[in-house]
Amino acid sequence: MDKDKRIEELEKENQQLHKKIEELSETIKLLNARIFGKKTEKLDKNQLSFFQRLN
């Protein structure tokens, strides 16, 4: 295999890997937002006092 062809293959692989990194980074960002983002469920004060009375 000649040097130019090998360089071309490595550059193509490099581009593919960069694209995969971008995709995975976006997935991580979305999962972090889902796990650690604001929750829509709020705790009602009455719920808290109910559970405190049970103890």
Backbone bond lengths (Angstrom), bond angles and torsions (degrees), N, CA, C in turn:
res aa  C-N    CA-C-N  psi(-1)  N-CA   C-N-CA  omega(-1)  CA-C   N-CA-C  phi
1 M - - - 1.450 - - 1.530 108.14 -
2 D 1.300 115.11 133.16 1.461 116.74 -178.72 1.528 111.08 -82.75
3 K 1.305 114.37 162.45 1.457 122.25 -173.62 1.531 112.34 -62.41
4 D 1.311 118.50 -42.78 1.467 121.68 -178.19 1.530 111.90 -63.91
5 K 1.316 115.81 -40.21 1.465 119.63 179.17 1.530 110.19 -66.12
6 R 1.304 116.55 -41.02 1.475 120.98 178.88 1.523 110.78 -63.64
7 I 1.321 116.67 -41.69 1.467 121.05 177.82 1.522 109.86 -61.31
8 E 1.314 116.77 -43.57 1.464 121.80 179.27 1.527 110.99 -61.35
9 E 1.317 117.02 -43.33 1.468 121.05 178.45 1.522 111.30 -63.64
10 L 1.316 116.20 -42.52 1.463 119.88 -179.63 1.528 111.53 -67.23
11 E 1.320 117.47 -36.99 1.463 120.66 177.53 1.529 110.64 -65.75
12 K 1.325 116.60 -39.88 1.464 120.94 177.63 1.529 110.44 -64.21
13 E 1.314 116.13 -44.84 1.471 120.41 178.26 1.523 110.50 -62.65
14 N 1.311 116.63 -39.70 1.459 121.84 178.79 1.530 110.61 -61.01
15 Q 1.318 117.46 -43.86 1.464 121.57 178.06 1.527 110.99 -62.72
16 Q 1.322 116.50 -42.38 1.464 120.57 179.23 1.526 110.89 -63.25
17 L 1.315 116.09 -41.37 1.462 119.89 -179.76 1.525 111.48 -68.00
18 H 1.321 117.21 -37.92 1.465 120.41 176.63 1.530 110.57 -63.65
19 K 1.329 116.65 -40.02 1.465 120.61 177.74 1.525 110.26 -63.35
20 K 1.319 117.01 -42.82 1.464 121.15 179.16 1.526 110.99 -63.68
21 I 1.328 116.85 -40.04 1.466 120.93 177.50 1.524 110.18 -61.26
22 E 1.326 117.43 -42.97 1.466 121.01 178.23 1.523 110.95 -61.88
23 E 1.329 117.01 -43.68 1.466 121.11 178.99 1.526 110.97 -62.20
24 L 1.321 116.75 -45.82 1.465 120.48 -179.10 1.524 111.45 -67.88
25 S 1.321 117.00 -36.61 1.466 120.58 176.96 1.522 110.52 -62.71
26 E 1.319 117.10 -41.16 1.464 121.20 178.04 1.527 110.47 -65.70
27 T 1.320 117.36 -39.95 1.461 121.06 177.18 1.524 110.75 -62.15
28 I 1.314 116.87 -44.02 1.467 121.05 178.21 1.520 110.40 -61.66
29 K 1.321 116.61 -42.88 1.463 121.10 179.68 1.529 110.62 -60.33
30 L 1.324 117.04 -45.55 1.466 121.00 179.90 1.528 111.96 -65.80
31 L 1.323 116.52 -41.92 1.468 119.85 179.21 1.521 111.55 -66.54
32 N 1.324 117.36 -40.16 1.466 120.49 176.61 1.520 110.84 -61.67
33 A 1.327 117.12 -40.91 1.461 120.27 178.15 1.523 110.48 -64.30
34 R 1.331 116.43 -39.51 1.463 120.07 179.88 1.530 111.17 -68.02
35 I 1.320 116.66 -40.48 1.466 120.45 -176.37 1.526 111.83 -79.74
36 F 1.327 116.97 -45.57 1.458 121.20 -171.03 1.525 113.86 -108.15
37 G 1.325 117.75 -1.02 1.463 121.13 -178.12 1.517 111.46 -74.45
38 K 1.331 114.51 179.03 1.456 119.71 178.61 1.520 110.02 -60.21
39 K 1.294 115.63 140.16 1.453 121.56 178.22 1.528 108.52 -94.87
40 T 1.312 116.47 141.68 1.458 119.80 178.25 1.523 110.80 -82.47
41 E 1.317 116.48 -23.32 1.456 119.70 -179.86 1.522 109.17 -82.16
42 K 1.312 115.59 123.23 1.464 121.40 179.51 1.528 108.83 -108.58
43 L 1.314 115.71 148.57 1.458 121.10 177.95 1.522 108.72 -87.63
44 D 1.300 116.11 122.34 1.460 122.34 178.22 1.533 108.51 -77.35
45 K 1.333 116.56 141.81 1.471 120.62 179.05 1.526 110.90 -59.00
46 N 1.321 117.00 -36.48 1.467 120.63 179.49 1.523 111.54 -65.70
47 Q 1.319 116.97 -34.96 1.460 120.05 177.12 1.524 110.01 -63.81
48 L 1.313 116.60 -42.84 1.459 120.92 -178.78 1.526 110.64 -63.39
49 S 1.330 117.63 -45.95 1.464 119.71 -179.78 1.527 110.93 -66.04
50 F 1.315 118.12 -33.18 1.460 121.41 176.85 1.523 110.55 -60.67
51 F 1.328 117.00 -46.13 1.456 120.30 -179.13 1.527 111.64 -70.41
52 Q 1.306 117.54 -30.86 1.463 120.01 177.62 1.529 110.39 -68.96
53 R 1.331 117.40 -35.57 1.465 121.04 178.71 1.523 111.93 -68.50
54 L 1.322 117.08 -25.59 1.461 120.29 179.94 1.522 111.99 -70.25
55 N 1.318 117.09 -26.74 1.474 120.01 -178.10 1.455 110.97 -79.58
